[in-house]
Amino acid sequence: MRKVINILIYVSPMFILFFLLNSCLRDFDLDIPLTEKKIAVTCFFSSDTNWEVDVYYTHHIDSVKNYGISNALVTIKTEEGQIINLKNAKGGKYISDTKPIENKRYFLTVLVNGFDTVFSESYIPSKSQIDNFVFDNNPGPVLHNNFIDDVYSKISFKISPKVSDPIFASVRILGFDPETGFNIYCFNNHLFELMEAENIPQIFINKLKVLKGEKFYSFNIDSCLNSTLVNASFYDKNDILSFLNTNAVCAKHTYRSPSLFKLRKCFSHKAIFYQAPYESATLLMHEKGSQNAEIYFTNLDNFKNTGDTVSDEEWVSYSDLSIDYYKYLKDYVLQISNRGDLNSPPVIIYSNIKNGVGIFAGYQQQLVRVR
């Protein structure tokens, strides 16, 4: 009897713990309310590109279709009072062959029948000078998030603003793979013979044969495979892409497509930077006067033996932001970050669109290759 009592004393807390844990693990549905139909506008503008404004309706999170608005009247007014009428380019995209100018403020107006006039304003900030770059491929063990790690490189540089007012900026480290980033792929008869010799599944070969005689570039080969091999797994597509990189490259081009730059994990010990807790690729800055930046980031040399696909070109993407862009981006990265924490509060993204939602914001971007 004493043994039975001892066993019960030992086992009963485990049963209690089991039922407590089981009561905590429950499935429940989130009741997401319907979305009020409003005009939504997205426009990030700089002096390097022509005007381009997206106009569409707000939509529910479960909606799979969100057609752009094609009957809007979109205009932009300059500080001097000049009116720029944007043309409808289909899909809710409105464009102009003119470019905005640095240090100028612009006023956006969007008219859609049945809705109040949507308007906003923003500006393109001055472009800061960034120089004195120093690249350190082996800075030694680095403390980050209470862990010591030595898989980082470090880039240091100086930021010199042109204005005395506080500046808003973002910094990201980008990677580009020169081995595959300039490829031109030719789908000829010989390529399909090699596919059969390499025992690529016939079902994929048959689907790819619709591409016979075509050429594709590094920046559109992924979308080509995704549209052609709709039901193929990620691993199958990756294997086929590796095969194409080895056997289908017939020429090289010289254009680095922005879509092929990949964000690198980065962080800084400098207090001038803000970084959301779980978002590891964006550093934000709101400071006044010249600043010295030090940023740690992952790179190719530190991953050579891990099997990870990381490029061997590193670029600093430095952007001077309007205050509107800064507020929007800070909320956006925090919202992305909070997806990693179920206990975090919801984040409402900043909007400067009156009588609607969205963002109209100017910026200046600089891309500098650091090695």
Contacts in CASP RR format, 6 or more apart in sequence:
PFRMAT RR
TARGET T0000
AUTHOR 0000-0000-0000
METHOD contacts of the structure
MODEL  1
MRKVINILIYVSPMFILFFLLNSCLRDFDLDIPLTEKKIAVTCFFSSDTN
WEVDVYYTHHIDSVKNYGISNALVTIKTEEGQIINLKNAKGGKYISDTKP
IENKRYFLTVLVNGFDTVFSESYIPSKSQIDNFVFDNNPGPVLHNNFIDD
VYSKISFKISPKVSDPIFASVRILGFDPETGFNIYCFNNHLFELMEAENI
PQIFINKLKVLKGEKFYSFNIDSCLNSTLVNASFYDKNDILSFLNTNAVC
AKHTYRSPSLFKLRKCFSHKAIFYQAPYESATLLMHEKGSQNAEIYFTNL
DNFKNTGDTVSDEEWVSYSDLSIDYYKYLKDYVLQISNRGDLNSPPVIIY
SNIKNGVGIFAGYQQQLVRVR
32 60 0 8 1.000
32 61 0 8 1.000
32 62 0 8 1.000
34 60 0 8 1.000
35 58 0 8 1.000
35 59 0 8 1.000
35 60 0 8 1.000
35 61 0 8 1.000
36 58 0 8 1.000
37 57 0 8 1.000
37 58 0 8 1.000
38 57 0 8 1.000
38 58 0 8 1.000
38 115 0 8 1.000
38 356 0 8 1.000
38 357 0 8 1.000
39 55 0 8 1.000
39 56 0 8 1.000
39 57 0 8 1.000
39 58 0 8 1.000
39 69 0 8 1.000
39 72 0 8 1.000
39 110 0 8 1.000
39 112 0 8 1.000
39 115 0 8 1.000
39 118 0 8 1.000
39 353 0 8 1.000
39 355 0 8 1.000
39 356 0 8 1.000
39 357 0 8 1.000
40 55 0 8 1.000
40 56 0 8 1.000
40 57 0 8 1.000
40 58 0 8 1.000
40 353 0 8 1.000
40 356 0 8 1.000
40 357 0 8 1.000
40 358 0 8 1.000
41 53 0 8 1.000
41 54 0 8 1.000
41 55 0 8 1.000
41 108 0 8 1.000
41 110 0 8 1.000
41 118 0 8 1.000
41 120 0 8 1.000
41 353 0 8 1.000
41 356 0 8 1.000
41 357 0 8 1.000
41 358 0 8 1.000
41 359 0 8 1.000
41 360 0 8 1.000
42 53 0 8 1.000
42 54 0 8 1.000
42 358 0 8 1.000
42 359 0 8 1.000
43 51 0 8 1.000
43 52 0 8 1.000
43 53 0 8 1.000
43 54 0 8 1.000
43 108 0 8 1.000
43 359 0 8 1.000
43 360 0 8 1.000
43 361 0 8 1.000
44 325 0 8 1.000
44 359 0 8 1.000
44 361 0 8 1.000
44 362 0 8 1.000
44 363 0 8 1.000
45 51 0 8 1.000
45 52 0 8 1.000
45 100 0 8 1.000
45 106 0 8 1.000
45 122 0 8 1.000
45 124 0 8 1.000
45 360 0 8 1.000
45 361 0 8 1.000
45 362 0 8 1.000
45 363 0 8 1.000
46 100 0 8 1.000
46 124 0 8 1.000
46 362 0 8 1.000
46 363 0 8 1.000
46 364 0 8 1.000
46 365 0 8 1.000
47 99 0 8 1.000
47 100 0 8 1.000
47 101 0 8 1.000
47 102 0 8 1.000
47 124 0 8 1.000
47 364 0 8 1.000
48 99 0 8 1.000
48 365 0 8 1.000
49 99 0 8 1.000
50 95 0 8 1.000
50 96 0 8 1.000
50 97 0 8 1.000
50 98 0 8 1.000
50 99 0 8 1.000
51 76 0 8 1.000
51 84 0 8 1.000
51 86 0 8 1.000
51 94 0 8 1.000
51 95 0 8 1.000
51 96 0 8 1.000
51 98 0 8 1.000
51 99 0 8 1.000
51 100 0 8 1.000
52 93 0 8 1.000
52 94 0 8 1.000
52 95 0 8 1.000
52 96 0 8 1.000
53 74 0 8 1.000
53 76 0 8 1.000
53 86 0 8 1.000
53 93 0 8 1.000
53 94 0 8 1.000
53 95 0 8 1.000
53 108 0 8 1.000
53 110 0 8 1.000
53 360 0 8 1.000
54 68 0 8 1.000
54 92 0 8 1.000
54 93 0 8 1.000
54 94 0 8 1.000
55 68 0 8 1.000
55 69 0 8 1.000
55 72 0 8 1.000
55 74 0 8 1.000
55 92 0 8 1.000
55 93 0 8 1.000
55 94 0 8 1.000
55 110 0 8 1.000
55 112 0 8 1.000
56 66 0 8 1.000
56 67 0 8 1.000
56 68 0 8 1.000
56 69 0 8 1.000
56 92 0 8 1.000
57 66 0 8 1.000
57 67 0 8 1.000
57 68 0 8 1.000
57 69 0 8 1.000
58 357 0 8 1.000
59 65 0 8 1.000
59 66 0 8 1.000
67 91 0 8 1.000
67 92 0 8 1.000
68 91 0 8 1.000
68 92 0 8 1.000
68 93 0 8 1.000
69 92 0 8 1.000
69 112 0 8 1.000
70 88 0 8 1.000
70 90 0 8 1.000
70 91 0 8 1.000
70 92 0 8 1.000
71 112 0 8 1.000
71 113 0 8 1.000
72 88 0 8 1.000
72 92 0 8 1.000
72 94 0 8 1.000
72 110 0 8 1.000
72 111 0 8 1.000
72 112 0 8 1.000
73 109 0 8 1.000
73 110 0 8 1.000
73 111 0 8 1.000
73 112 0 8 1.000
74 85 0 8 1.000
74 86 0 8 1.000
74 94 0 8 1.000
74 108 0 8 1.000
74 109 0 8 1.000
74 110 0 8 1.000
74 111 0 8 1.000
75 83 0 8 1.000
75 84 0 8 1.000
75 85 0 8 1.000
75 86 0 8 1.000
75 108 0 8 1.000
75 109 0 8 1.000
76 83 0 8 1.000
76 84 0 8 1.000
76 86 0 8 1.000
76 96 0 8 1.000
76 106 0 8 1.000
76 107 0 8 1.000
76 108 0 8 1.000
76 109 0 8 1.000
77 83 0 8 1.000
77 84 0 8 1.000
77 106 0 8 1.000
77 107 0 8 1.000
77 109 0 8 1.000
78 84 0 8 1.000
78 104 0 8 1.000
78 106 0 8 1.000
78 107 0 8 1.000
79 104 0 8 1.000
79 105 0 8 1.000
79 106 0 8 1.000
84 96 0 8 1.000
84 98 0 8 1.000
85 96 0 8 1.000
86 94 0 8 1.000
86 95 0 8 1.000
86 96 0 8 1.000
87 94 0 8 1.000
87 95 0 8 1.000
87 96 0 8 1.000
88 94 0 8 1.000
89 95 0 8 1.000
100 106 0 8 1.000
100 124 0 8 1.000
100 362 0 8 1.000
101 124 0 8 1.000
102 124 0 8 1.000
102 125 0 8 1.000
102 126 0 8 1.000
102 127 0 8 1.000
102 364 0 8 1.000
103 123 0 8 1.000
103 124 0 8 1.000
103 125 0 8 1.000
103 126 0 8 1.000
104 123 0 8 1.000
104 124 0 8 1.000
105 121 0 8 1.000
105 122 0 8 1.000
105 123 0 8 1.000
106 121 0 8 1.000
106 122 0 8 1.000
106 123 0 8 1.000
107 119 0 8 1.000
107 120 0 8 1.000
107 121 0 8 1.000
108 118 0 8 1.000
108 119 0 8 1.000
108 120 0 8 1.000
108 121 0 8 1.000
108 122 0 8 1.000
108 360 0 8 1.000
109 117 0 8 1.000
109 118 0 8 1.000
109 119 0 8 1.000
110 117 0 8 1.000
110 118 0 8 1.000
110 119 0 8 1.000
111 117 0 8 1.000
111 118 0 8 1.000
112 118 0 8 1.000
115 355 0 8 1.000
116 355 0 8 1.000
117 355 0 8 1.000
118 353 0 8 1.000
118 354 0 8 1.000
118 355 0 8 1.000
118 356 0 8 1.000
119 353 0 8 1.000
119 354 0 8 1.000
119 355 0 8 1.000
120 352 0 8 1.000
120 353 0 8 1.000
120 354 0 8 1.000
120 360 0 8 1.000
121 352 0 8 1.000
121 360 0 8 1.000
122 322 0 8 1.000
122 324 0 8 1.000
122 325 0 8 1.000
122 352 0 8 1.000
122 360 0 8 1.000
122 361 0 8 1.000
122 362 0 8 1.000
123 322 0 8 1.000
123 362 0 8 1.000
124 322 0 8 1.000
124 362 0 8 1.000
124 363 0 8 1.000
124 364 0 8 1.000
125 163 0 8 1.000
125 167 0 8 1.000
125 168 0 8 1.000
125 320 0 8 1.000
125 321 0 8 1.000
125 322 0 8 1.000
125 362 0 8 1.000
125 363 0 8 1.000
125 364 0 8 1.000
126 161 0 8 1.000
126 162 0 8 1.000
126 163 0 8 1.000
126 320 0 8 1.000
126 364 0 8 1.000
127 162 0 8 1.000
127 320 0 8 1.000
127 364 0 8 1.000
127 366 0 8 1.000
128 159 0 8 1.000
128 160 0 8 1.000
128 161 0 8 1.000
128 162 0 8 1.000
128 167 0 8 1.000
128 169 0 8 1.000
128 318 0 8 1.000
128 320 0 8 1.000
128 364 0 8 1.000
129 159 0 8 1.000
129 160 0 8 1.000
129 161 0 8 1.000
129 162 0 8 1.000
130 157 0 8 1.000
130 158 0 8 1.000
130 159 0 8 1.000
130 160 0 8 1.000
130 316 0 8 1.000
130 318 0 8 1.000
130 366 0 8 1.000
130 368 0 8 1.000
131 157 0 8 1.000
131 158 0 8 1.000
131 160 0 8 1.000
132 156 0 8 1.000
132 157 0 8 1.000
132 158 0 8 1.000
133 155 0 8 1.000
133 156 0 8 1.000
133 157 0 8 1.000
133 316 0 8 1.000
133 368 0 8 1.000
133 370 0 8 1.000
134 155 0 8 1.000
134 156 0 8 1.000
134 157 0 8 1.000
135 153 0 8 1.000
135 154 0 8 1.000
135 155 0 8 1.000
135 314 0 8 1.000
135 370 0 8 1.000
135 371 0 8 1.000
136 153 0 8 1.000
136 154 0 8 1.000
136 155 0 8 1.000
136 156 0 8 1.000
137 153 0 8 1.000
137 299 0 8 1.000
137 301 0 8 1.000
137 371 0 8 1.000
138 153 0 8 1.000
139 152 0 8 1.000
139 153 0 8 1.000
139 154 0 8 1.000
139 296 0 8 1.000
140 150 0 8 1.000
141 148 0 8 1.000
141 149 0 8 1.000
141 150 0 8 1.000
142 148 0 8 1.000
142 149 0 8 1.000
142 150 0 8 1.000
142 152 0 8 1.000
142 296 0 8 1.000
144 152 0 8 1.000
144 267 0 8 1.000
144 296 0 8 1.000
150 302 0 8 1.000
151 298 0 8 1.000
151 302 0 8 1.000
151 303 0 8 1.000
152 296 0 8 1.000
152 297 0 8 1.000
152 298 0 8 1.000
152 299 0 8 1.000
152 302 0 8 1.000
153 296 0 8 1.000
153 297 0 8 1.000
153 298 0 8 1.000
153 299 0 8 1.000
153 301 0 8 1.000
153 302 0 8 1.000
153 314 0 8 1.000
154 294 0 8 1.000
154 295 0 8 1.000
154 296 0 8 1.000
154 297 0 8 1.000
155 173 0 8 1.000
155 293 0 8 1.000
155 294 0 8 1.000
155 295 0 8 1.000
155 297 0 8 1.000
155 314 0 8 1.000
155 316 0 8 1.000
155 370 0 8 1.000
156 292 0 8 1.000
156 293 0 8 1.000
156 294 0 8 1.000
156 295 0 8 1.000
157 292 0 8 1.000
157 293 0 8 1.000
157 316 0 8 1.000
158 290 0 8 1.000
158 291 0 8 1.000
158 292 0 8 1.000
158 293 0 8 1.000
159 169 0 8 1.000
159 285 0 8 1.000
159 290 0 8 1.000
159 291 0 8 1.000
159 292 0 8 1.000
159 293 0 8 1.000
159 318 0 8 1.000
160 289 0 8 1.000
160 290 0 8 1.000
161 167 0 8 1.000
161 288 0 8 1.000
161 289 0 8 1.000
161 290 0 8 1.000
161 320 0 8 1.000
164 288 0 8 1.000
164 289 0 8 1.000
165 288 0 8 1.000
166 286 0 8 1.000
166 287 0 8 1.000
166 288 0 8 1.000
167 285 0 8 1.000
167 286 0 8 1.000
167 287 0 8 1.000
167 288 0 8 1.000
167 289 0 8 1.000
167 320 0 8 1.000
168 284 0 8 1.000
168 285 0 8 1.000
168 286 0 8 1.000
168 320 0 8 1.000
168 321 0 8 1.000
168 322 0 8 1.000
168 323 0 8 1.000
168 325 0 8 1.000
168 326 0 8 1.000
169 284 0 8 1.000
169 285 0 8 1.000
169 286 0 8 1.000
169 318 0 8 1.000
169 319 0 8 1.000
169 320 0 8 1.000
169 321 0 8 1.000
169 326 0 8 1.000
170 282 0 8 1.000
170 283 0 8 1.000
170 284 0 8 1.000
170 285 0 8 1.000
170 317 0 8 1.000
170 318 0 8 1.000
170 319 0 8 1.000
170 321 0 8 1.000
170 326 0 8 1.000
170 329 0 8 1.000
171 266 0 8 1.000
171 273 0 8 1.000
171 282 0 8 1.000
171 283 0 8 1.000
171 284 0 8 1.000
171 285 0 8 1.000
171 293 0 8 1.000
171 295 0 8 1.000
171 316 0 8 1.000
171 317 0 8 1.000
171 318 0 8 1.000
171 319 0 8 1.000
172 263 0 8 1.000
172 264 0 8 1.000
172 266 0 8 1.000
172 281 0 8 1.000
172 282 0 8 1.000
172 283 0 8 1.000
172 316 0 8 1.000
172 317 0 8 1.000
173 263 0 8 1.000
173 264 0 8 1.000
173 266 0 8 1.000
173 281 0 8 1.000
173 295 0 8 1.000
173 297 0 8 1.000
173 314 0 8 1.000
173 315 0 8 1.000
173 316 0 8 1.000
173 317 0 8 1.000
174 261 0 8 1.000
174 262 0 8 1.000
174 263 0 8 1.000
174 264 0 8 1.000
174 314 0 8 1.000
174 315 0 8 1.000
174 316 0 8 1.000
174 317 0 8 1.000
174 367 0 8 1.000
175 261 0 8 1.000
175 262 0 8 1.000
175 264 0 8 1.000
175 310 0 8 1.000
175 311 0 8 1.000
175 313 0 8 1.000
175 314 0 8 1.000
175 315 0 8 1.000
176 256 0 8 1.000
176 260 0 8 1.000
176 261 0 8 1.000
176 262 0 8 1.000
176 311 0 8 1.000
176 313 0 8 1.000
176 315 0 8 1.000
177 260 0 8 1.000
177 262 0 8 1.000
177 309 0 8 1.000
177 311 0 8 1.000
177 312 0 8 1.000
177 313 0 8 1.000
178 311 0 8 1.000
178 312 0 8 1.000
178 313 0 8 1.000
179 245 0 8 1.000
179 312 0 8 1.000
180 218 0 8 1.000
180 245 0 8 1.000
181 218 0 8 1.000
181 219 0 8 1.000
181 256 0 8 1.000
181 257 0 8 1.000
181 260 0 8 1.000
182 218 0 8 1.000
182 252 0 8 1.000
182 253 0 8 1.000
182 254 0 8 1.000
182 255 0 8 1.000
182 256 0 8 1.000
183 217 0 8 1.000
183 218 0 8 1.000
183 221 0 8 1.000
183 245 0 8 1.000
183 249 0 8 1.000
183 252 0 8 1.000
184 215 0 8 1.000
184 216 0 8 1.000
184 217 0 8 1.000
184 218 0 8 1.000
184 249 0 8 1.000
184 250 0 8 1.000
184 251 0 8 1.000
184 252 0 8 1.000
184 253 0 8 1.000
185 215 0 8 1.000
185 216 0 8 1.000
185 217 0 8 1.000
185 221 0 8 1.000
185 244 0 8 1.000
185 248 0 8 1.000
185 249 0 8 1.000
185 250 0 8 1.000
186 213 0 8 1.000
186 214 0 8 1.000
186 215 0 8 1.000
186 248 0 8 1.000
186 249 0 8 1.000
186 250 0 8 1.000
186 251 0 8 1.000
187 208 0 8 1.000
187 211 0 8 1.000
187 212 0 8 1.000
187 213 0 8 1.000
187 214 0 8 1.000
187 215 0 8 1.000
187 216 0 8 1.000
187 248 0 8 1.000
188 212 0 8 1.000
188 213 0 8 1.000
188 250 0 8 1.000
189 212 0 8 1.000
191 247 0 8 1.000
191 248 0 8 1.000
192 205 0 8 1.000
192 208 0 8 1.000
192 209 0 8 1.000
192 212 0 8 1.000
194 243 0 8 1.000
194 247 0 8 1.000
195 204 0 8 1.000
195 205 0 8 1.000
195 208 0 8 1.000
195 243 0 8 1.000
196 202 0 8 1.000
196 205 0 8 1.000
198 243 0 8 1.000
200 239 0 8 1.000
200 240 0 8 1.000
200 243 0 8 1.000
201 236 0 8 1.000
204 229 0 8 1.000
204 232 0 8 1.000
204 236 0 8 1.000
204 240 0 8 1.000
207 228 0 8 1.000
207 229 0 8 1.000
208 228 0 8 1.000
208 229 0 8 1.000
208 240 0 8 1.000
210 228 0 8 1.000
211 224 0 8 1.000
211 228 0 8 1.000
215 250 0 8 1.000
216 224 0 8 1.000
217 253 0 8 1.000
217 257 0 8 1.000
218 253 0 8 1.000
218 257 0 8 1.000
218 260 0 8 1.000
219 255 0 8 1.000
219 257 0 8 1.000
219 259 0 8 1.000
219 260 0 8 1.000
221 241 0 8 1.000
221 244 0 8 1.000
222 241 0 8 1.000
225 232 0 8 1.000
225 237 0 8 1.000
225 240 0 8 1.000
225 241 0 8 1.000
226 237 0 8 1.000
229 236 0 8 1.000
229 237 0 8 1.000
229 240 0 8 1.000
232 240 0 8 1.000
261 315 0 8 1.000
261 317 0 8 1.000
262 310 0 8 1.000
262 311 0 8 1.000
263 281 0 8 1.000
264 281 0 8 1.000
264 297 0 8 1.000
264 298 0 8 1.000
264 299 0 8 1.000
264 310 0 8 1.000
264 314 0 8 1.000
265 280 0 8 1.000
265 281 0 8 1.000
265 297 0 8 1.000
265 298 0 8 1.000
266 280 0 8 1.000
266 281 0 8 1.000
266 283 0 8 1.000
266 295 0 8 1.000
266 296 0 8 1.000
266 297 0 8 1.000
266 298 0 8 1.000
267 275 0 8 1.000
267 280 0 8 1.000
267 283 0 8 1.000
267 295 0 8 1.000
267 296 0 8 1.000
267 297 0 8 1.000
268 275 0 8 1.000
268 283 0 8 1.000
268 293 0 8 1.000
268 294 0 8 1.000
268 295 0 8 1.000
268 296 0 8 1.000
269 294 0 8 1.000
269 296 0 8 1.000
270 291 0 8 1.000
270 292 0 8 1.000
270 293 0 8 1.000
270 294 0 8 1.000
272 285 0 8 1.000
272 287 0 8 1.000
272 291 0 8 1.000
272 293 0 8 1.000
273 283 0 8 1.000
273 284 0 8 1.000
273 285 0 8 1.000
273 293 0 8 1.000
274 283 0 8 1.000
274 284 0 8 1.000
274 285 0 8 1.000
274 286 0 8 1.000
274 330 0 8 1.000
275 282 0 8 1.000
275 283 0 8 1.000
275 284 0 8 1.000
275 333 0 8 1.000
276 282 0 8 1.000
276 333 0 8 1.000
276 334 0 8 1.000
276 336 0 8 1.000
276 337 0 8 1.000
276 338 0 8 1.000
277 337 0 8 1.000
277 341 0 8 1.000
278 336 0 8 1.000
278 337 0 8 1.000
278 338 0 8 1.000
278 339 0 8 1.000
278 340 0 8 1.000
278 341 0 8 1.000
279 333 0 8 1.000
279 334 0 8 1.000
279 336 0 8 1.000
279 337 0 8 1.000
282 329 0 8 1.000
282 333 0 8 1.000
283 295 0 8 1.000
284 326 0 8 1.000
284 329 0 8 1.000
284 330 0 8 1.000
284 333 0 8 1.000
285 291 0 8 1.000
286 326 0 8 1.000
295 316 0 8 1.000
297 314 0 8 1.000
298 310 0 8 1.000
299 310 0 8 1.000
299 312 0 8 1.000
299 314 0 8 1.000
300 310 0 8 1.000
300 311 0 8 1.000
300 312 0 8 1.000
301 312 0 8 1.000
303 310 0 8 1.000
313 369 0 8 1.000
313 371 0 8 1.000
314 369 0 8 1.000
314 370 0 8 1.000
314 371 0 8 1.000
315 367 0 8 1.000
315 368 0 8 1.000
315 369 0 8 1.000
315 370 0 8 1.000
316 366 0 8 1.000
316 367 0 8 1.000
316 368 0 8 1.000
316 370 0 8 1.000
317 365 0 8 1.000
317 366 0 8 1.000
317 367 0 8 1.000
318 365 0 8 1.000
318 366 0 8 1.000
318 368 0 8 1.000
319 363 0 8 1.000
319 364 0 8 1.000
319 365 0 8 1.000
319 366 0 8 1.000
320 363 0 8 1.000
320 364 0 8 1.000
321 329 0 8 1.000
321 361 0 8 1.000
321 362 0 8 1.000
321 363 0 8 1.000
322 361 0 8 1.000
322 362 0 8 1.000
322 363 0 8 1.000
324 350 0 8 1.000
324 352 0 8 1.000
324 359 0 8 1.000
324 360 0 8 1.000
324 361 0 8 1.000
324 362 0 8 1.000
325 359 0 8 1.000
325 361 0 8 1.000
325 362 0 8 1.000
325 363 0 8 1.000
327 350 0 8 1.000
327 352 0 8 1.000
328 349 0 8 1.000
328 350 0 8 1.000
328 351 0 8 1.000
328 352 0 8 1.000
328 359 0 8 1.000
328 361 0 8 1.000
330 350 0 8 1.000
331 347 0 8 1.000
331 348 0 8 1.000
331 349 0 8 1.000
331 350 0 8 1.000
332 349 0 8 1.000
334 347 0 8 1.000
335 347 0 8 1.000
335 349 0 8 1.000
337 344 0 8 1.000
338 344 0 8 1.000
338 345 0 8 1.000
338 346 0 8 1.000
338 347 0 8 1.000
349 358 0 8 1.000
350 359 0 8 1.000
351 357 0 8 1.000
351 358 0 8 1.000
351 359 0 8 1.000
352 358 0 8 1.000
352 359 0 8 1.000
352 360 0 8 1.000
352 361 0 8 1.000
353 359 0 8 1.000
353 360 0 8 1.000
END
